[in-house]
Amino acid sequence: MKRLLTALVAAPLALVAVFGLPVAGFFLAIVLLIEVAVLEYVRLGWRPAAWAPLAALAVAVPLVALAACSGVLGWPAGGPRLEAMLGVAAIVPLAFGSLALFSRAPLAEAVGGAGRLAFGLPYLALPIVSLTQLQSRDPWLLLLLLIIVWAGDSAAFYIGTRWGRHKMAPVVSPKKSWEGALAGLLASLLVAAGWSLWRSGSVDTALMALAGVTALAGQLGDLVESMFKRVAGVKDSGNLLPGHGGVLDRLDALLFAAPVWHLGLHFSRLLPPGP
């Protein structure tokens, strides 16, 4: 029941953000949401000197996203976009390496922590870029992404809980099953097919293929976050969302799915051009 109530509150807020906010406001809202996920990610992956990597990722993630989204946020063509991205790319390895070196953690933990930071930057920054670009170019395609991920996640959860018999990844996530994964994929494809029929009167094969790949990417994102939690020895990344756990628990599939959807739309020429 808590899971359903949280979804009923979150869905209208998502619609307001997708269709009602200007691009800069949407970018800021996504950054604030992802910053909560950064907190949870750091707590899952770094025990010693937790403040240091938190400060690094909390600053680096929005900076990278801002540099990549500068075109749609109003920076003029030929402006500081490239320079900003190069500056962040130059500073981040120096900052992360220094944090690992001076963290006072055992060497193996320090090196592992630096790797987690390096993974965390694209893991948490790229979805901000993709979501902002989608909202600025075609919010309906962003909504379709959210529905694909939500439908797949819900079908996998309920079908897997009721009829799941064959474990998909018992070491990482004992409750996930192949039956649930297949149900999630089919639900995402059905959503995409219905969307295509509604918008164009026919089923677009390119859109269907992309929806399938995006759904699989979302399921992989769910498993990767489950792996983080398994290593950390916790059930949820946080407790902010009743019935869902933390923000990272709710966004885990979207973090992988959004860049795949964005790039797929771009290369298949289904995404309107932008700045």
Rosetta blueprint (number, residue, H / E / L):
1 M L
2 K H
3 R H
4 L H
5 L H
6 T H
7 A H
8 L H
9 V H
10 A H
11 A H
12 P H
13 L H
14 A H
15 L H
16 V H
17 A H
18 V H
19 F H
20 G H
21 L L
22 P L
23 V H
24 A H
25 G H
26 F H
27 F H
28 L H
29 A H
30 I H
31 V H
32 L H
33 L H
34 I H
35 E H
36 V H
37 A H
38 V H
39 L H
40 E H
41 Y H
42 V H
43 R H
44 L H
45 G H
46 W L
47 R L
48 P L
49 A L
50 A L
51 W H
52 A H
53 P H
54 L H
55 A H
56 A H
57 L H
58 A H
59 V H
60 A H
61 V H
62 P H
63 L H
64 V H
65 A H
66 L H
67 A H
68 A H
69 C L
70 S L
71 G L
72 V L
73 L L
74 G L
75 W L
76 P L
77 A L
78 G L
79 G L
80 P L
81 R H
82 L H
83 E H
84 A H
85 M H
86 L H
87 G H
88 V H
89 A H
90 A H
91 I H
92 V H
93 P H
94 L H
95 A H
96 F H
97 G H
98 S H
99 L H
100 A H
101 L H
102 F L
103 S L
104 R L
105 A L
106 P L
107 L H
108 A H
109 E H
110 A H
111 V H
112 G H
113 G H
114 A H
115 G H
116 R H
117 L H
118 A H
119 F H
120 G H
121 L H
122 P H
123 Y H
124 L H
125 A H
126 L H
127 P H
128 I H
129 V H
130 S H
131 L H
132 T H
133 Q H
134 L H
135 Q H
136 S H
137 R H
138 D L
139 P H
140 W H
141 L H
142 L H
143 L H
144 L H
145 L H
146 L H
147 I H
148 I H
149 V H
150 W H
151 A H
152 G H
153 D H
154 S H
155 A H
156 A H
157 F H
158 Y H
159 I H
160 G H
161 T H
162 R H
163 W H
164 G L
165 R L
166 H L
167 K E
168 M E
169 A E
170 P L
171 V L
172 V L
173 S E
174 P E
175 K E
176 K E
177 S E
178 W H
179 E H
180 G H
181 A H
182 L H
183 A H
184 G H
185 L H
186 L H
187 A H
188 S H
189 L H
190 L H
191 V H
192 A H
193 A H
194 G H
195 W H
196 S H
197 L H
198 W H
199 R H
200 S H
201 G L
202 S L
203 V L
204 D L
205 T H
206 A H
207 L H
208 M H
209 A H
210 L H
211 A H
212 G H
213 V H
214 T H
215 A H
216 L H
217 A H
218 G H
219 Q H
220 L H
221 G H
222 D H
223 L H
224 V H
225 E H
226 S H
227 M H
228 F H
229 K H
230 R H
231 V H
232 A H
233 G L
234 V L
235 K L
236 D L
237 S L
238 G L
239 N L
240 L L
241 L E
242 P L
243 G L
244 H L
245 G E
246 G L
247 V H
248 L H
249 D H
250 R H
251 L H
252 D H
253 A H
254 L H
255 L H
256 F H
257 A H
258 A H
259 P H
260 V H
261 W H
262 H H
263 L H
264 G H
265 L H
266 H H
267 F H
268 S L
269 R L
270 L L
271 L L
272 P L
273 P L
274 G L
275 P L
